[in-house]
């Protein structure tokens, strides 16, 4: 028998960065899955996600419901707040405040969710999110929010 200590194997479900936390969390969140949101790209202080158009998300005809758009803004704020190398001691977070300006309607179109962390404090981050049609690049909504990590 060897008396050398056995090296601890990192747990693949414990993230080593905020970016990795989002890569693990997003596909496993029931709400994110309900909206069909997919992570496209994430880096330090920014994230780009996409919500594909689905009939279940319309308000009438082919117009995407404002509640689905609000959900996209909330998810974008969260992803931008977590994006980067910092991992809090406690893996938890919550949107503290959020505001949305609905600028144009989205009809039967996929939406890109472009989140940017504008400022990061010890626990609170200020973030902005633009919802943009994937093909026409039309701005549909812009949101601002504060997110608490940890």
N, CA, C and O atoms as a GROMACS GRO file, in nm:
protein
  600
    1UNK      N    1   0.082  -0.118   0.000
    1UNK     CA    2   0.000   0.000   0.000
    1UNK      C    3   0.086   0.125   0.000
    1UNK      O    4   0.188   0.133   0.070
    2UNK      N    5   0.045   0.219  -0.078
    2UNK     CA    6   0.115   0.346  -0.087
    2UNK      C    7   0.066   0.438   0.023
    2UNK      O    8  -0.053   0.439   0.057
    3UNK      N    9   0.157   0.516   0.078
    3UNK     CA   10   0.118   0.611   0.183
    3UNK      C   11   0.098   0.751   0.127
    3UNK      O   12   0.076   0.846   0.203
    4UNK      N   13   0.106   0.765  -0.004
    4UNK     CA   14   0.087   0.896  -0.066
    4UNK      C   15  -0.062   0.932  -0.065
    4UNK      O   16  -0.147   0.846  -0.087
    5UNK      N   17  -0.091   1.059  -0.039
    5UNK     CA   18  -0.233   1.100  -0.038
    5UNK      C   19  -0.292   1.090  -0.177
    5UNK      O   20  -0.224   1.110  -0.278
    6UNK      N   21  -0.418   1.058  -0.181
    6UNK     CA   22  -0.490   1.050  -0.308
    6UNK      C   23  -0.537   1.190  -0.343
    6UNK      O   24  -0.600   1.257  -0.261
    7UNK      N   25  -0.508   1.233  -0.463
    7UNK     CA   26  -0.549   1.366  -0.507
    7UNK      C   27  -0.700   1.371  -0.523
    7UNK      O   28  -0.762   1.279  -0.576
    8UNK      N   29  -0.758   1.479  -0.475
    8UNK     CA   30  -0.903   1.496  -0.487
    8UNK      C   31  -0.938   1.522  -0.633
    8UNK      O   32  -0.874   1.602  -0.701
    9UNK      N   33  -1.040   1.454  -0.678
    9UNK     CA   34  -1.089   1.474  -0.815
    9UNK      C   35  -1.195   1.582  -0.811
    9UNK      O   36  -1.290   1.573  -0.733
   10UNK      N   37  -1.180   1.686  -0.894
   10UNK     CA   38  -1.282   1.792  -0.893
   10UNK      C   39  -1.419   1.737  -0.931
   10UNK      O   40  -1.431   1.652  -1.019
   11UNK      N   41  -1.521   1.787  -0.864
   11UNK     CA   42  -1.658   1.747  -0.893
   11UNK      C   43  -1.701   1.818  -1.022
   11UNK      O   44  -1.699   1.940  -1.027
   12UNK      N   45  -1.740   1.742  -1.126
   12UNK     CA   46  -1.777   1.805  -1.253
   12UNK      C   47  -1.903   1.891  -1.243
   12UNK      O   48  -1.931   1.969  -1.334
   13UNK      N   49  -1.980   1.878  -1.135
   13UNK     CA   50  -2.102   1.957  -1.120
   13UNK      C   51  -2.079   2.081  -1.034
   13UNK      O   52  -2.173   2.157  -1.009
   14UNK      N   53  -1.956   2.104  -0.987
   14UNK     CA   54  -1.924   2.222  -0.909
   14UNK      C   55  -1.845   2.316  -0.999
   14UNK      O   56  -1.732   2.285  -1.036
   15UNK      N   57  -1.903   2.431  -1.033
   15UNK     CA   58  -1.837   2.521  -1.128
   15UNK      C   59  -1.712   2.586  -1.069
   15UNK      O   60  -1.704   2.612  -0.949
   16UNK      N   61  -1.616   2.611  -1.156
   16UNK     CA   62  -1.493   2.678  -1.115
   16UNK      C   63  -1.490   2.824  -1.160
   16UNK      O   64  -1.394   2.895  -1.132
   17UNK      N   65  -1.595   2.869  -1.229
   17UNK     CA   66  -1.608   3.008  -1.270
   17UNK      C   67  -1.757   3.041  -1.281
   17UNK      O   68  -1.842   2.952  -1.287
   18UNK      N   69  -1.787   3.169  -1.284
   18UNK     CA   70  -1.925   3.212  -1.305
   18UNK      C   71  -1.975   3.169  -1.442
   18UNK      O   72  -2.091   3.130  -1.457
   19UNK      N   73  -1.887   3.176  -1.541
   19UNK     CA   74  -1.922   3.132  -1.676
   19UNK      C   75  -1.961   2.985  -1.676
   19UNK      O   76  -2.062   2.946  -1.735
   20UNK      N   77  -1.881   2.903  -1.608
   20UNK     CA   78  -1.910   2.760  -1.601
   20UNK      C   79  -2.041   2.735  -1.524
   20UNK      O   80  -2.115   2.642  -1.556
   21UNK      N   81  -2.068   2.816  -1.423
   21UNK     CA   82  -2.194   2.803  -1.348
   21UNK      C   83  -2.313   2.821  -1.441
   21UNK      O   84  -2.410   2.746  -1.433
   22UNK      N   85  -2.305   2.921  -1.530
   22UNK     CA   86  -2.414   2.944  -1.625
   22UNK      C   87  -2.423   2.831  -1.727
   22UNK      O   88  -2.533   2.792  -1.766
   23UNK      N   89  -2.309   2.779  -1.770
   23UNK     CA   90  -2.310   2.668  -1.866
   23UNK      C   91  -2.375   2.545  -1.805
   23UNK      O   92  -2.438   2.466  -1.877
   24UNK      N   93  -2.362   2.526  -1.676
   24UNK     CA   94  -2.425   2.413  -1.607
   24UNK      C   95  -2.571   2.443  -1.573
   24UNK      O   96  -2.656   2.355  -1.587
   25UNK      N   97  -2.600   2.565  -1.530
   25UNK     CA   98  -2.734   2.600  -1.483
   25UNK      C   99  -2.837   2.612  -1.594
   25UNK      O  100  -2.944   2.552  -1.586
   26UNK      N  101  -2.805   2.689  -1.697
   26UNK     CA  102  -2.905   2.723  -1.798
   26UNK      C  103  -2.975   2.602  -1.861
   26UNK      O  104  -3.098   2.603  -1.869
   27UNK      N  105  -2.903   2.499  -1.906
   27UNK     CA  106  -2.976   2.386  -1.967
   27UNK      C  107  -3.058   2.304  -1.868
   27UNK      O  108  -3.139   2.221  -1.908
   28UNK      N  109  -3.035   2.326  -1.738
   28UNK     CA  110  -3.105   2.248  -1.636
   28UNK      C  111  -3.217   2.325  -1.567
   28UNK      O  112  -3.286   2.270  -1.481
   29UNK      N  113  -3.236   2.451  -1.603
   29UNK     CA  114  -3.342   2.532  -1.543
   29UNK      C  115  -3.474   2.504  -1.614
   29UNK      O  116  -3.483   2.523  -1.736
   30UNK      N  117  -3.577   2.460  -1.542
   30UNK     CA  118  -3.706   2.435  -1.607
   30UNK      C  119  -3.764   2.559  -1.677
   30UNK      O  120  -3.821   2.546  -1.785
   31UNK      N  121  -3.750   2.678  -1.618
   31UNK     CA  122  -3.803   2.799  -1.680
   31UNK      C  123  -3.728   2.833  -1.808
   31UNK      O  124  -3.789   2.868  -1.909
   32UNK      N  125  -3.596   2.824  -1.804
   32UNK     CA  126  -3.515   2.851  -1.922
   32UNK      C  127  -3.550   2.752  -2.032
   32UNK      O  128  -3.562   2.790  -2.149
   33UNK      N  129  -3.568   2.626  -1.996
   33UNK     CA  130  -3.608   2.524  -2.095
   33UNK      C  131  -3.747   2.554  -2.150
   33UNK      O  132  -3.772   2.536  -2.269
   34UNK      N  133  -3.840   2.600  -2.064
   34UNK     CA  134  -3.975   2.634  -2.108
   34UNK      C  135  -3.971   2.743  -2.215
   34UNK      O  136  -4.044   2.736  -2.314
   35UNK      N  137  -3.886   2.843  -2.195
   35UNK     CA  138  -3.873   2.949  -2.294
   35UNK      C  139  -3.792   2.904  -2.415
   35UNK      O  140  -3.794   2.970  -2.519
   36UNK      N  141  -3.720   2.793  -2.402
   36UNK     CA  142  -3.639   2.743  -2.513
   36UNK      C  143  -3.507   2.816  -2.529
   36UNK      O  144  -3.443   2.806  -2.633
   37UNK      N  145  -3.466   2.890  -2.427
   37UNK     CA  146  -3.345   2.972  -2.436
   37UNK      C  147  -3.221   2.884  -2.441
   37UNK      O  148  -3.206   2.789  -2.364
   38UNK      N  149  -3.132   2.920  -2.534
   38UNK     CA  150  -3.005   2.848  -2.553
   38UNK      C  151  -2.890   2.946  -2.531
   38UNK      O  152  -2.897   3.062  -2.573
   39UNK      N  153  -2.784   2.900  -2.466
   39UNK     CA  154  -2.665   2.980  -2.448
   39UNK      C  155  -2.583   2.974  -2.577
   39UNK      O  156  -2.547   2.865  -2.622
   40UNK      N  157  -2.553   3.089  -2.635
   40UNK     CA  158  -2.476   3.096  -2.759
   40UNK      C  159  -2.330   3.126  -2.728
   40UNK      O  160  -2.239   3.063  -2.783
   41UNK      N  161  -2.307   3.223  -2.640
   41UNK     CA  162  -2.171   3.267  -2.610
   41UNK      C  163  -2.170   3.333  -2.473
   41UNK      O  164  -2.264   3.404  -2.437
   42UNK      N  165  -2.063   3.310  -2.397
   42UNK     CA  166  -2.051   3.376  -2.267
   42UNK      C  167  -1.903   3.402  -2.241
   42UNK      O  168  -1.818   3.316  -2.266
   43UNK      N  169  -1.874   3.521  -2.192
   43UNK     CA  170  -1.737   3.559  -2.161
   43UNK      C  171  -1.738   3.655  -2.045
   43UNK      O  172  -1.842   3.675  -1.982
   44UNK      N  173  -1.625   3.716  -2.016
   44UNK     CA  174  -1.617   3.806  -1.903
   44UNK      C  175  -1.712   3.924  -1.922
   44UNK      O  176  -1.694   4.005  -2.012
   45UNK      N  177  -1.810   3.933  -1.838
   45UNK     CA  178  -1.909   4.042  -1.829
   45UNK      C  179  -2.010   4.047  -1.943
   45UNK      O  180  -2.082   4.147  -1.956
   46UNK      N  181  -2.019   3.945  -2.026
   46UNK     CA  182  -2.121   3.947  -2.131
   46UNK      C  183  -2.171   3.805  -2.161
   46UNK      O  184  -2.102   3.706  -2.139
   47UNK      N  185  -2.293   3.799  -2.212
   47UNK     CA  186  -2.352   3.672  -2.253
   47UNK      C  187  -2.446   3.697  -2.370
   47UNK      O  188  -2.515   3.798  -2.376
   48UNK      N  189  -2.448   3.602  -2.462
   48UNK     CA  190  -2.544   3.607  -2.572
   48UNK      C  191  -2.618   3.475  -2.572
   48UNK      O  192  -2.559   3.367  -2.576
   49UNK      N  193  -2.749   3.486  -2.566
   49UNK     CA  194  -2.837   3.370  -2.564
   49UNK      C  195  -2.936   3.387  -2.678
   49UNK      O  196  -2.940   3.492  -2.742
   50UNK      N  197  -3.016   3.284  -2.702
   50UNK     CA  198  -3.117   3.293  -2.808
   50UNK      C  199  -3.245   3.223  -2.762
   50UNK      O  200  -3.242   3.115  -2.704
   51UNK      N  201  -3.357   3.290  -2.791
   51UNK     CA  202  -3.487   3.227  -2.769
   51UNK      C  203  -3.551   3.203  -2.906
   51UNK      O  204  -3.592   3.298  -2.973
   52UNK      N  205  -3.558   3.077  -2.948
   52UNK     CA  206  -3.624   3.047  -3.075
   52UNK      C  207  -3.774   3.076  -3.066
   52UNK      O  208  -3.836   3.057  -2.962
   53UNK      N  209  -3.830   3.120  -3.176
   53UNK     CA  210  -3.974   3.145  -3.182
   53UNK      C  211  -4.047   3.012  -3.168
   53UNK      O  212  -4.010   2.911  -3.229
   54UNK      N  213  -4.153   3.013  -3.086
   54UNK     CA  214  -4.241   2.896  -3.072
   54UNK      C  215  -4.383   2.947  -3.052
   54UNK      O  216  -4.404   3.050  -2.988
   55UNK      N  217  -4.479   2.876  -3.107
   55UNK     CA  218  -4.621   2.914  -3.094
   55UNK      C  219  -4.664   2.929  -2.949
   55UNK      O  220  -4.750   3.012  -2.919
   56UNK      N  221  -4.607   2.851  -2.860
   56UNK     CA  222  -4.646   2.855  -2.718
   56UNK      C  223  -4.611   2.988  -2.652
   56UNK      O  224  -4.657   3.015  -2.541
   57UNK      N  225  -4.531   3.071  -2.718
   57UNK     CA  226  -4.485   3.197  -2.658
   57UNK      C  227  -4.554   3.320  -2.715
   57UNK      O  228  -4.512   3.432  -2.688
   58UNK      N  229  -4.659   3.300  -2.794
   58UNK     CA  230  -4.727   3.415  -2.856
   58UNK      C  231  -4.841   3.465  -2.768
   58UNK      O  232  -4.896   3.391  -2.686
   59UNK      N  233  -4.875   3.592  -2.788
   59UNK     CA  234  -4.989   3.650  -2.720
   59UNK      C  235  -5.113   3.642  -2.808
   59UNK      O  236  -5.222   3.612  -2.759
   60UNK      N  237  -5.096   3.668  -2.938
   60UNK     CA  238  -5.203   3.655  -3.037
   60UNK      C  239  -5.137   3.651  -3.174
   60UNK      O  240  -5.035   3.716  -3.197
   61UNK      N  241  -5.195   3.576  -3.264
   61UNK     CA  242  -5.136   3.563  -3.398
   61UNK      C  243  -4.997   3.504  -3.388
   61UNK      O  244  -4.980   3.391  -3.342
   62UNK      N  245  -4.899   3.580  -3.432
   62UNK     CA  246  -4.760   3.533  -3.425
   62UNK      C  247  -4.672   3.628  -3.344
   62UNK      O  248  -4.549   3.621  -3.351
   63UNK      N  249  -4.735   3.718  -3.266
   63UNK     CA  250  -4.659   3.815  -3.186
   63UNK      C  251  -4.615   3.753  -3.053
   63UNK      O  252  -4.697   3.699  -2.978
   64UNK      N  253  -4.485   3.760  -3.026
   64UNK     CA  254  -4.429   3.705  -2.902
   64UNK      C  255  -4.483   3.784  -2.783
   64UNK      O  256  -4.486   3.907  -2.784
   65UNK      N  257  -4.525   3.712  -2.680
   65UNK     CA  258  -4.584   3.771  -2.559
   65UNK      C  259  -4.480   3.851  -2.481
   65UNK      O  260  -4.363   3.812  -2.472
   66UNK      N  261  -4.524   3.965  -2.426
   66UNK     CA  262  -4.436   4.049  -2.344
   66UNK      C  263  -4.380   3.977  -2.224
   66UNK      O  264  -4.270   4.008  -2.179
   67UNK      N  265  -4.454   3.881  -2.170
   67UNK     CA  266  -4.404   3.803  -2.056
   67UNK      C  267  -4.284   3.716  -2.095
   67UNK      O  268  -4.191   3.699  -2.017
   68UNK      N  269  -4.288   3.662  -2.217
   68UNK     CA  270  -4.174   3.585  -2.267
   68UNK      C  271  -4.054   3.677  -2.285
   68UNK      O  272  -3.940   3.640  -2.255
   69UNK      N  273  -4.079   3.799  -2.335
   69UNK     CA  274  -3.971   3.896  -2.352
   69UNK      C  275  -3.912   3.935  -2.216
   69UNK      O  276  -3.790   3.945  -2.202
   70UNK      N  277  -3.998   3.955  -2.117
   70UNK     CA  278  -3.952   3.989  -1.982
   70UNK      C  279  -3.868   3.875  -1.925
   70UNK      O  280  -3.767   3.899  -1.858
   71UNK      N  281  -3.909   3.751  -1.950
   71UNK     CA  282  -3.831   3.636  -1.906
   71UNK      C  283  -3.693   3.635  -1.969
   71UNK      O  284  -3.594   3.602  -1.904
   72UNK      N  285  -3.687   3.671  -2.097
   72UNK     CA  286  -3.558   3.678  -2.167
   72UNK      C  287  -3.467   3.784  -2.104
   72UNK      O  288  -3.348   3.761  -2.086
   73UNK      N  289  -3.525   3.899  -2.071
   73UNK     CA  290  -3.445   4.005  -2.007
   73UNK      C  291  -3.392   3.956  -1.873
   73UNK      O  292  -3.274   3.977  -1.842
   74UNK      N  293  -3.476   3.892  -1.794
   74UNK     CA  294  -3.434   3.842  -1.663
   74UNK      C  295  -3.321   3.740  -1.677
   74UNK      O  296  -3.222   3.747  -1.604
   75UNK      N  297  -3.334   3.647  -1.769
   75UNK     CA  298  -3.229   3.546  -1.790
   75UNK      C  299  -3.102   3.612  -1.841
   75UNK      O  300  -2.992   3.572  -1.802
   76UNK      N  301  -3.115   3.711  -1.927
   76UNK     CA  302  -2.998   3.783  -1.978
   76UNK      C  303  -2.924   3.858  -1.868
   76UNK      O  304  -2.801   3.859  -1.866
   77UNK      N  305  -2.997   3.920  -1.776
   77UNK     CA  306  -2.937   3.988  -1.661
   77UNK      C  307  -2.859   3.887  -1.578
   77UNK      O  308  -2.744   3.912  -1.540
   78UNK      N  309  -2.921   3.775  -1.548
   78UNK     CA  310  -2.856   3.672  -1.468
   78UNK      C  311  -2.727   3.623  -1.534
   78UNK      O  312  -2.623   3.616  -1.469
   79UNK      N  313  -2.734   3.590  -1.661
   79UNK     CA  314  -2.617   3.535  -1.731
   79UNK      C  315  -2.503   3.637  -1.734
   79UNK      O  316  -2.387   3.601  -1.714
   80UNK      N  317  -2.535   3.764  -1.759
   80UNK     CA  318  -2.431   3.867  -1.763
   80UNK      C  319  -2.369   3.888  -1.625
   80UNK      O  320  -2.248   3.909  -1.614
   81UNK      N  321  -2.452   3.884  -1.521
   81UNK     CA  322  -2.402   3.903  -1.385
   81UNK      C  323  -2.304   3.792  -1.345
   81UNK      O  324  -2.204   3.819  -1.278
   82UNK      N  325  -2.332   3.670  -1.384
   82UNK     CA  326  -2.246   3.556  -1.350
   82UNK      C  327  -2.124   3.544  -1.441
   82UNK      O  328  -2.022   3.488  -1.400
   83UNK      N  329  -2.131   3.596  -1.562
   83UNK     CA  330  -2.027   3.575  -1.663
   83UNK      C  331  -1.889   3.620  -1.613
   83UNK      O  332  -1.874   3.731  -1.563
   84UNK      N  333  -1.791   3.533  -1.628
   84UNK     CA  334  -1.655   3.565  -1.588
   84UNK      C  335  -1.595   3.460  -1.498
   84UNK      O  336  -1.647   3.349  -1.486
   85UNK      N  337  -1.486   3.496  -1.436
   85UNK     CA  338  -1.410   3.397  -1.360
   85UNK      C  339  -1.446   3.390  -1.212
   85UNK      O  340  -1.406   3.295  -1.144
   86UNK      N  341  -1.518   3.485  -1.162
   86UNK     CA  342  -1.547   3.488  -1.018
   86UNK      C  343  -1.661   3.392  -0.983
   86UNK      O  344  -1.766   3.391  -1.048
   87UNK      N  345  -1.639   3.312  -0.878
   87UNK     CA  346  -1.743   3.223  -0.827
   87UNK      C  347  -1.767   3.260  -0.681
   87UNK      O  348  -1.672   3.262  -0.602
   88UNK      N  349  -1.891   3.289  -0.643
   88UNK     CA  350  -1.917   3.322  -0.504
   88UNK      C  351  -1.907   3.198  -0.415
   88UNK      O  352  -1.914   3.084  -0.462
   89UNK      N  353  -1.889   3.223  -0.287
   89UNK     CA  354  -1.882   3.113  -0.191
   89UNK      C  355  -2.011   3.032  -0.192
   89UNK      O  356  -2.008   2.909  -0.183
   90UNK      N  357  -2.124   3.101  -0.202
   90UNK     CA  358  -2.254   3.034  -0.209
   90UNK      C  359  -2.306   3.045  -0.352
   90UNK      O  360  -2.316   3.155  -0.406
   91UNK      N  361  -2.339   2.932  -0.411
   91UNK     CA  362  -2.389   2.931  -0.550
   91UNK      C  363  -2.538   2.962  -0.552
   91UNK      O  364  -2.622   2.873  -0.563
   92UNK      N  365  -2.566   3.089  -0.541
   92UNK     CA  366  -2.705   3.133  -0.548
   92UNK      C  367  -2.707   3.276  -0.601
   92UNK      O  368  -2.606   3.347  -0.598
   93UNK      N  369  -2.822   3.316  -0.649
   93UNK     CA  370  -2.835   3.452  -0.700
   93UNK      C  371  -2.982   3.486  -0.720
   93UNK      O  372  -3.068   3.398  -0.723
   94UNK      N  373  -3.007   3.616  -0.734
   94UNK     CA  374  -3.144   3.660  -0.750
   94UNK      C  375  -3.145   3.797  -0.818
   94UNK      O  376  -3.059   3.881  -0.793
   95UNK      N  377  -3.244   3.818  -0.905
   95UNK     CA  378  -3.265   3.949  -0.964
   95UNK      C  379  -3.328   4.037  -0.856
   95UNK      O  380  -3.431   4.003  -0.799
   96UNK      N  381  -3.264   4.150  -0.828
   96UNK     CA  382  -3.309   4.242  -0.724
   96UNK      C  383  -3.406   4.344  -0.782
   96UNK      O  384  -3.506   4.378  -0.720
   97UNK      N  385  -3.375   4.394  -0.902
   97UNK     CA  386  -3.464   4.488  -0.969
   97UNK      C  387  -3.447   4.473  -1.120
   97UNK      O  388  -3.344   4.428  -1.168
   98UNK      N  389  -3.553   4.512  -1.192
   98UNK     CA  390  -3.549   4.498  -1.337
   98UNK      C  391  -3.649   4.597  -1.398
   98UNK      O  392  -3.760   4.615  -1.346
   99UNK      N  393  -3.608   4.658  -1.507
   99UNK     CA  394  -3.700   4.744  -1.583
   99UNK      C  395  -3.684   4.710  -1.731
   99UNK      O  396  -3.577   4.671  -1.776
  100UNK      N  397  -3.793   4.728  -1.805
  100UNK     CA  398  -3.793   4.692  -1.947
  100UNK      C  399  -3.862   4.803  -2.025
  100UNK      O  400  -3.965   4.855  -1.984
  101UNK      N  401  -3.804   4.836  -2.138
  101UNK     CA  402  -3.868   4.923  -2.236
  101UNK      C  403  -3.899   4.836  -2.357
  101UNK      O  404  -3.807   4.784  -2.422
  102UNK      N  405  -4.026   4.819  -2.388
  102UNK     CA  406  -4.066   4.744  -2.506
  102UNK      C  407  -4.064   4.842  -2.624
  102UNK      O  408  -4.137   4.941  -2.623
  103UNK      N  409  -3.982   4.815  -2.723
  103UNK     CA  410  -3.958   4.909  -2.831
  103UNK      C  411  -4.032   4.872  -2.960
  103UNK      O  412  -4.083   4.960  -3.029
  104UNK      N  413  -4.037   4.744  -2.991
  104UNK     CA  414  -4.102   4.696  -3.113
  104UNK      C  415  -4.153   4.555  -3.088
  104UNK      O  416  -4.104   4.487  -2.997
  105UNK      N  417  -4.247   4.512  -3.166
  105UNK     CA  418  -4.299   4.376  -3.151
  105UNK      C  419  -4.210   4.276  -3.225
  105UNK      O  420  -4.145   4.310  -3.324
  106UNK      N  421  -4.210   4.154  -3.175
  106UNK     CA  422  -4.141   4.044  -3.242
  106UNK      C  423  -4.248   3.951  -3.297
  106UNK      O  424  -4.329   3.898  -3.221
  107UNK      N  425  -4.248   3.931  -3.427
  107UNK     CA  426  -4.345   3.844  -3.492
  107UNK      C  427  -4.274   3.724  -3.554
  107UNK      O  428  -4.194   3.739  -3.646
  108UNK      N  429  -4.304   3.606  -3.500
  108UNK     CA  430  -4.255   3.482  -3.561
  108UNK      C  431  -4.104   3.489  -3.591
  108UNK      O  432  -4.058   3.452  -3.699
  109UNK      N  433  -4.028   3.538  -3.490
  109UNK     CA  434  -3.885   3.557  -3.508
  109UNK      C  435  -3.809   3.505  -3.387
  109UNK      O  436  -3.855   3.518  -3.274
  110UNK      N  437  -3.692   3.447  -3.412
  110UNK     CA  438  -3.600   3.413  -3.303
  110UNK      C  439  -3.543   3.543  -3.248
  110UNK      O  440  -3.528   3.641  -3.320
  111UNK      N  441  -3.511   3.542  -3.119
  111UNK     CA  442  -3.455   3.661  -3.055
  111UNK      C  443  -3.319   3.632  -2.995
  111UNK      O  444  -3.300   3.531  -2.927
  112UNK      N  445  -3.225   3.722  -3.019
  112UNK     CA  446  -3.097   3.718  -2.949
  112UNK      C  447  -3.111   3.799  -2.822
  112UNK      O  448  -3.170   3.907  -2.822
  113UNK      N  449  -3.056   3.746  -2.714
  113UNK     CA  450  -3.058   3.809  -2.583
  113UNK      C  451  -2.913   3.848  -2.555
  113UNK      O  452  -2.829   3.762  -2.532
  114UNK      N  453  -2.884   3.977  -2.558
  114UNK     CA  454  -2.747   4.025  -2.544
  114UNK      C  455  -2.734   4.094  -2.409
  114UNK      O  456  -2.780   4.207  -2.392
  115UNK      N  457  -2.670   4.026  -2.315
  115UNK     CA  458  -2.654   4.079  -2.180
  115UNK      C  459  -2.514   4.130  -2.156
  115UNK      O  460  -2.416   4.068  -2.198
  116UNK      N  461  -2.505   4.244  -2.087
  116UNK     CA  462  -2.375   4.304  -2.055
  116UNK      C  463  -2.375   4.347  -1.908
  116UNK      O  464  -2.466   4.414  -1.861
  117UNK      N  465  -2.270   4.306  -1.838
  117UNK     CA  466  -2.254   4.353  -1.700
  117UNK      C  467  -2.184   4.489  -1.708
  117UNK      O  468  -2.073   4.499  -1.760
  118UNK      N  469  -2.249   4.591  -1.657
  118UNK     CA  470  -2.197   4.727  -1.663
  118UNK      C  471  -2.108   4.759  -1.544
  118UNK      O  472  -2.010   4.833  -1.556
  119UNK      N  473  -2.142   4.704  -1.430
  119UNK     CA  474  -2.064   4.727  -1.308
  119UNK      C  475  -2.085   4.608  -1.215
  119UNK      O  476  -2.195   4.555  -1.202
  120UNK      N  477  -1.975   4.568  -1.150
  120UNK     CA  478  -1.984   4.458  -1.052
  120UNK      C  479  -1.929   4.506  -0.920
  120UNK      O  480  -1.815   4.551  -0.910
  121UNK      N  481  -2.012   4.496  -0.818
  121UNK     CA  482  -1.970   4.526  -0.682
  121UNK      C  483  -1.938   4.396  -0.611
  121UNK      O  484  -1.920   4.292  -0.674
  122UNK      N  485  -1.933   4.403  -0.478
  122UNK     CA  486  -1.902   4.284  -0.400
  122UNK      C  487  -2.006   4.174  -0.422
  122UNK      O  488  -1.970   4.058  -0.440
  123UNK      N  489  -2.135   4.211  -0.421
  123UNK     CA  490  -2.241   4.112  -0.444
  123UNK      C  491  -2.340   4.154  -0.551
  123UNK      O  492  -2.406   4.069  -0.611
  124UNK      N  493  -2.352   4.284  -0.577
  124UNK     CA  494  -2.451   4.333  -0.674
  124UNK      C  495  -2.385   4.371  -0.805
  124UNK      O  496  -2.278   4.431  -0.808
  125UNK      N  497  -2.453   4.336  -0.914
  125UNK     CA  498  -2.408   4.374  -1.048
  125UNK      C  499  -2.519   4.448  -1.119
  125UNK      O  500  -2.636   4.411  -1.109
  126UNK      N  501  -2.481   4.553  -1.190
  126UNK     CA  502  -2.575   4.626  -1.277
  126UNK      C  503  -2.555   4.575  -1.418
  126UNK      O  504  -2.442   4.570  -1.468
  127UNK      N  505  -2.665   4.538  -1.483
  127UNK     CA  506  -2.657   4.477  -1.615
  127UNK      C  507  -2.759   4.540  -1.710
  127UNK      O  508  -2.863   4.591  -1.668
  128UNK      N  509  -2.726   4.535  -1.839
  128UNK     CA  510  -2.822   4.576  -1.942
  128UNK      C  511  -2.843   4.458  -2.036
  128UNK      O  512  -2.755   4.373  -2.053
  129UNK      N  513  -2.961   4.455  -2.097
  129UNK     CA  514  -2.994   4.348  -2.191
  129UNK      C  515  -3.068   4.408  -2.310
  129UNK      O  516  -3.161   4.486  -2.293
  130UNK      N  517  -3.025   4.371  -2.429
  130UNK     CA  518  -3.097   4.405  -2.551
  130UNK      C  519  -3.155   4.278  -2.610
  130UNK      O  520  -3.086   4.176  -2.620
  131UNK      N  521  -3.282   4.283  -2.649
  131UNK     CA  522  -3.345   4.174  -2.723
  131UNK      C  523  -3.353   4.219  -2.868
  131UNK      O  524  -3.415   4.320  -2.900
  132UNK      N  525  -3.289   4.141  -2.955
  132UNK     CA  526  -3.272   4.179  -3.095
  132UNK      C  527  -3.317   4.062  -3.182
  132UNK      O  528  -3.282   3.947  -3.155
  133UNK      N  529  -3.395   4.092  -3.288
  133UNK     CA  530  -3.435   3.984  -3.378
  133UNK      C  531  -3.310   3.926  -3.444
  133UNK      O  532  -3.220   4.001  -3.484
  134UNK      N  533  -3.305   3.796  -3.453
  134UNK     CA  534  -3.185   3.727  -3.501
  134UNK      C  535  -3.155   3.759  -3.647
  134UNK      O  536  -3.040   3.779  -3.683
  135UNK      N  537  -3.258   3.764  -3.730
  135UNK     CA  538  -3.235   3.786  -3.874
  135UNK      C  539  -3.228   3.935  -3.907
  135UNK      O  540  -3.129   3.979  -3.966
  136UNK      N  541  -3.329   4.011  -3.872
  136UNK     CA  542  -3.334   4.152  -3.911
  136UNK      C  543  -3.256   4.246  -3.822
  136UNK      O  544  -3.236   4.362  -3.857
  137UNK      N  545  -3.210   4.197  -3.707
  137UNK     CA  546  -3.134   4.278  -3.610
  137UNK      C  547  -3.212   4.399  -3.560
  137UNK      O  548  -3.153   4.504  -3.532
  138UNK      N  549  -3.346   4.384  -3.548
  138UNK     CA  550  -3.430   4.491  -3.495
  138UNK      C  551  -3.431   4.484  -3.342
  138UNK      O  552  -3.446   4.376  -3.285
  139UNK      N  553  -3.414   4.598  -3.278
  139UNK     CA  554  -3.422   4.605  -3.133
  139UNK      C  555  -3.568   4.594  -3.091
  139UNK      O  556  -3.650   4.678  -3.130
  140UNK      N  557  -3.602   4.493  -3.012
  140UNK     CA  558  -3.739   4.467  -2.968
  140UNK      C  559  -3.761   4.522  -2.827
  140UNK      O  560  -3.866   4.578  -2.798
  141UNK      N  561  -3.661   4.506  -2.740
  141UNK     CA  562  -3.674   4.554  -2.602
  141UNK      C  563  -3.535   4.577  -2.545
  141UNK      O  564  -3.436   4.517  -2.587
  142UNK      N  565  -3.532   4.665  -2.446
  142UNK     CA  566  -3.407   4.691  -2.373
  142UNK      C  567  -3.441   4.686  -2.225
  142UNK      O  568  -3.539   4.745  -2.180
  143UNK      N  569  -3.359   4.616  -2.151
  143UNK     CA  570  -3.380   4.604  -2.008
  143UNK      C  571  -3.257   4.642  -1.929
  143UNK      O  572  -3.144   4.634  -1.977
  144UNK      N  573  -3.282   4.682  -1.805
  144UNK     CA  574  -3.177   4.711  -1.708
  144UNK      C  575  -3.212   4.636  -1.581
  144UNK      O  576  -3.330   4.617  -1.549
  145UNK      N  577  -3.110   4.593  -1.510
  145UNK     CA  578  -3.139   4.525  -1.386
  145UNK      C  579  -3.021   4.516  -1.293
  145UNK      O  580  -2.906   4.534  -1.332
  146UNK      N  581  -3.053   4.489  -1.168
  146UNK     CA  582  -2.952   4.464  -1.066
  146UNK      C  583  -2.967   4.320  -1.021
  146UNK      O  584  -3.078   4.274  -0.992
  147UNK      N  585  -2.855   4.250  -1.016
  147UNK     CA  586  -2.855   4.109  -0.980
  147UNK      C  587  -2.760   4.087  -0.864
  147UNK      O  588  -2.649   4.141  -0.862
  148UNK      N  589  -2.804   4.006  -0.766
  148UNK     CA  590  -2.721   3.972  -0.651
  148UNK      C  591  -2.667   3.831  -0.667
  148UNK      O  592  -2.743   3.736  -0.684
  149UNK      N  593  -2.536   3.818  -0.662
  149UNK     CA  594  -2.470   3.688  -0.673
  149UNK      C  595  -2.415   3.653  -0.535
  149UNK      O  596  -2.350   3.735  -0.470
  150UNK      N  597  -2.441   3.530  -0.492
  150UNK     CA  598  -2.386   3.481  -0.365
  150UNK      C  599  -2.480   3.500  -0.249
  150UNK      O  600  -2.446   3.463  -0.136
   0.00000   0.00000   0.00000
